[in-house]
Amino acid sequence: MPDCIFAPYFPPEEPQKFANVHKIFGASNVSKLLNEVQPHQREDAVNSLAYEAEARIKDPVYGCVGAISVLQRQVIRLQKELDATNADLIRYTCNEMPTQDGRRMAEGGASSLAQSPAYYYPSPWNNDPLGDGYHRGDNNM
């Protein structure tokens, strides 16, 4: 029907989108929500509901929070890898730095400074970004 509040946001070529939202939230609840939201915000609201509904169907317990958690762990792992690569780069750079007389510094010269904790600045991602005591940079994820 032309006056159906769902029609602009749930096209007939995407029946699963409506089916998922209806299964998780119920058509009545979605209708009430869409009537309370400003018309220019309805499409975003429907897209959010559809995303959460699909995530809830895939993971009934955590929904999209589970996907976010996986991505946060991946960011932490990649940040650790980047930090390690940067530390290797610092060590390499310090080992290649010439002295005043034109010779390279010996092993253990500047490289011991590069390995000192005082010269290493870890990323804030490695300091329990979720604040839950579990997601710390020091555990392997």
Secondary structure, DSSP 8 states (H G I E B T S, - for coil): -TT-TTTTTS-TT-HHHHHHHHHHH-HHHHHHHHHHS-GGGHHHHHHHHHHHHHHHHH-TTTTHHHHHHHHHHHHHHHHHHHHHHHHHHHHHHHHH-B-TTS-B--TTSHHHHHTSGGG----GGGS-TTSSSS--TTS--
